Structure formats: structure tokens, C-alpha cells
Amino acid sequence: MTLPIRFVFEHSERDGVIALKGRVALERLAFGLGRGEWEDVEWVGNAVDVEVDVTARARSRTVPASPGP
């Protein structure tokens, strides 16, 4: 099952490295996770926190050499 979700990210940048941190709370039953006795939220909660950490560094750009005369 596919459902749209929206992460809210905080970002920081240091020494050319960008870090993104995001978090979203999902309801597992909305995604069909838990059938039969596992649907009862008394024993297994419905809320699931998902955290994402992404770190990226920009690649250095190489300027192509111009063709000669």
C-alpha cells in the first residue's frame, strides 16, 4: 500500500557538507501493518515514529576543456 507522507526536515551546513534530519509519525494500520490479533492497539501501538538522517557533500565541478582552434 502506498500513501503520501510529508517529512519536515531541518538542515544544517558545515564545511561543504549538508545534513538533513526529518521525522514523521505514521499510523501503522493506515498502511495495512497488522492483521487479526495484531490490529488491536492495546498490545501493539498504532503510532510509529520514522526518523531520517541524510548527509550529502557536493561533488566538485570539473569544467570541460574548450576545444582548440
Order of alpha helices (4+ residues) and beta strands (2+ residues): beta-beta-beta
